[in-house]
């Protein structure tokens, strides 16, 4: 992924350790490019991620990383409320932009419902895609493969120009922009 400098990436992961390794590599690449990084991560993964960051990066580098709980994004306004998510995202992006105009984002996307609304997900990710294009940044949206139906997977490939798995990275053939 270091080869791309901008784009909206749908990361469909299976293995938690590979996921964490890819996230650390994403952070490392951003730091090498003098970027600030917004990480929206699950409560379950935040302690593991903090430990990895402390092993991999110094205090100055860590100060360039904004780590937020994805609960505030995806559950605070009810299960997956698009406007609440975008409001939180805009607030965090404003903070980053004040520190450094060059930044990247990584979001671990989750929902409470056993049957998430594909239309709502597409609306949210389409808005996010517009933002990524406008800001000319790299943004990864990570989803656990076990939470994705065939329909959700197809919707996500339509609104991300790149698809990543634990062992592949390619341009989405379904992307339409």
N, C-alpha and C positions, 0 to 999 in steps of 0.2 A: 504494500500500500504506500510505501515511501515514494514510489515513482509518480503518484498523482499529487497535485498540489491543491486541487479543489474538486468538489463533487459531493453527492449525496449517496452514502453507502448503506445498503441494507445488509446487515450482518446476521445471518441465521446460524446460531451456534448450537453445538451438541455438548461439547466437553467444557466443563467449568474451568479447568486448569488452562486449557488452550485459550479460552476466552480471556482469562486474566493475563496470560502471556501476551496476547494480541493487544490488550488494552495498555499494558506497560510499554510495548513497542510503539503504539500510537502516541503515548505521552512523550516517550523518548524522542521520537521523530519531531514532534512539535517543539520540544525544548531545543533541539538542534537547529530548528528554523527560527528561534527566538520568538516563539508564539506563546500566548497564554492559552490555557486549555480549560474548558468547562466539561466536567464529568458529572453526569446525572446517573447515579448508581443505586442499586438496591441496598436496603439496610443490612441484608445478609452478607453482601459482598464488601461493604465499606470497610469493616475491620481488616479483611484480607488485603484489600487494595492499599490501605494505609500502611500495613506492614511491608508490602512489596515496594511501595514508593519510598519508605524510609531506608530500605536496603539499596534501592537503585539510584536515588537522587539526593542531592544535598539540600539544605534548608532554603537556599536561594531559589533553586529550581522548584522545590515544592511550593514556594510562595507564588509561583506562576500558574498553579493549578487550583481551580475552584471546584471543590468536590461537594455536591449537594445530594440529598436524599431524594430518590425518585418518588417516594410517597407524596412529597409536597407537589410534585408535578402531576402524577397520574391518579391520585386518589383524594386529594384535599378538596376538590370541588365535586365530589361524587366520582363514580368509576369512569375514568377517562373522559373528563370534560374538556373539550378542545380549547375553549376560551381560557379556562384556568391554566391549562398547560402552556398555551402561548403567552399568557401574561407573565408566568414565572420565567419562561424562557427569555422574554424581552427584558425583564428586570436583570437577570443574570448576565445577559449579553451586554447590557448597558454598563454594568460594573466592569466587565472585561474590557470593553472598548475604551473606557476611561483610563485603564491601565496600559493598554497596548492595542493599537488598531489591528494587529495581526493575531488571529486566534483560530482555534479549531474546537469542535465539540464532539462528544461521545455520549450517547444516551442509551441506557439499559431500559427498554420500554416494557412495561408490565401492566396488567389489568386484573381486576378481581373477578370479573364475570367468566363463567365457563363457556359462554357463547358470545364473544365480543362482536360488536357491530362493525362489519367490514366497511360500510359507508362512512361511519364516523372516523374510523382509522384512516381511510383514504383521504378524507377531508383534512384531517390533522397533518398527515404526511405530505399532502400536496401543498399546504401552507408552508410547512417546513422546507420543502423543496424550493418554493419561490424565494424564501429567505436565503437559503444556501446559494442560489444563483445570484441574487441581488448582492449579497455580501462577498461572493467569490471565495468561499471558504470550503474546507473539508469538514463534513459532518457524518458521523457514523451513528446509525440507529440499530441497536443490537436487540435481537429477539431470540428467546429460547425456542429451538426447533419444536420441542414438545408442546408448546402453546399455540403453534400455527396450524391452521387447517389449510387445505389446498387452496380454498378461496382467499384466505388472508395472505398466503404466500404470493399468489398471483397479483393481488392488489398492491402489495408492497413492492413487487418487482416493477409495477407500472409507474410508481412515483419515486423511484430511486434509480439514478443512472448507473450505479454499480451494485453488484451483488458479491457478498463475501461469505464463505463458509469457513469452517475450521481449517480447511486445506485448499481452498480455491478462491480466486478473485477474478471477476470478469465483468464486462459491460452487460447491463441488462438488455435483453432483446425485446422486452415488453415495455421499456421506458418510452413515454410519449411526452415530449416537451418541445 
